Amino acid sequence: MADMRDLWWAAGRMAFSVAGSDTGRTNRWADSLRRSAALLEPVWPKGYSAGPFTHALPTIALYLYAVRLGDDPEHVSADEIVTALTPRRAAPEAPSLEDTVRENLTKRGHDLDDDSELSTLVRYLGEYRPPLATGIELASDGYWSGGTLMGAAAAWVHGVFTHHYLQRDSA
């Protein structure tokens, strides 16, 4: 139960105003976070405190906010999320998830070079981090093969959503 409270607490903390006095964009951001948390709740790891899942909430929310898959994030299905978060699995020449989010946020009027919370979040999740190179054995949650946090979260979401939502009848 504490794990679920942590998920929803994180969603609440991220529900900041994204565009000053533009309540439409701020409401869409809150709706995107709410949908992200609702989709993640049944698959949220119990008893873990670190790993790629920790960035899944903002990754899904950013995608739902930036790229309009429908009028309301509440009605976007898990299948649409899986397809949207992993564009390069089907087409290697497709733009990366990070590029897609940045491009669509810019189209929606966001300045990603400012110091707003949204811009800071996008930079944090989209920054390339090199692989960890160390001579000691790392715990599984400490291993990092390189990439972005957004990319790692999307890969985690692809696996758990596919198993939980899309292959439920075949399991």
Secondary structure, 3 states (H helix, E strand, C coil): CHHHHHHHHHHHHCCCCCCCCCHHHHHHHHHHHHHHHHHHHHHCCCCCCCCHHHHHHHHHHHHHHHCCCCCCHHHCCHHHHHHHHCHHHHCCCCCCHHHHHHHHHHHCCCCCCCCCHHHHHHHHHHCCECCCCCCCCCCHHHCCCCECHHHHHHHHHHHHHHHHHHCCCCC
